[in-house]
Amino acid sequence: MAKQKMPECTCEWPKVMRAEEVARLLRCDRKTIYEAVGRGELPHVRLGRTLRFYRDSLLAWLAGDVNLLGPKRLIPNS
């Protein structure tokens, strides 16, 4: 499958992203994404054996607006 370029505007990114899309967004290797998930560093949801990432949660995480409590739970910074 050919790699697609990520849209410039965040509103055009998929609302639910796969690991390879997050890797392109963060400009890192997909393995790095899986390692960060394993350490509980990235907000994500498991669907069976697959990982999915909510765009809005990732953007909030990048902006430093959330703290992670475990791999799935997010709380806003106070």
N, C-alpha and C positions, 0 to 999 in steps of 0.2 A: 504494500500500500504506500503510495506517495505521501510524503510529509506535506501537510498543509501549513501555510503561513498563518500565524495567529493574527486576528484582526487588531487594528491599531486602537480602536475604542473599546474600553472594557465592557461597555453595554452590548457589544457584538459577540463577546466570548460566550461559549455555551454555559448555561446555568449550572449544569452538572458536567464535570470534566473527568477525563481518564488520566491515569498517571503520565502517559506520554505527552498529553496536552499541558499538564502542569509542569513537566520537565522543560518543554519549549518555552512556557511562560517565564519560568525561573532561570532559563538558560543554563540548565545542568543536565546531567545524564539521568535516565529513568531509574537506574539503580540507586542514585542518590536520593530520589524521591522515596523509594521503598525503604531505604535505610532510615530516612528521617521519620517516616511513618512508624517504623519499628521502635524508634526512640521516643515516640509520642510528641514529635516536634511539629507535625503538620495536622491541621484539622481535616478529618476524613470520615467516611462512612464505609463500612464493609457490607457488601451485598454478596453473601456466600463467600466465594474465594476471590472476588474482585473488589477493588477499591474505587471509590468515587469521591470526588472533591467538589463541594459547592463553591461556585465562583465567589459569592458574597463573603463566605467564611474565609476564603483565601485572601481576598482583598483586605478584609479587616485584619487578618493575621499579618499581612505585609505592612500594613499601616501601623501595627503595634497596638491596635484597639482591643485586642482580646488576649486573655491568658488561657492556656489549655489546662483542663483537669482531666487527665486520661486522654486516650486517643480520639474520643468522639465528642466530649463535652466542651463547650465553650462558655466562658463567662465574660461579660464586658469589664474592661478596666474601670475601677472606681476613682 
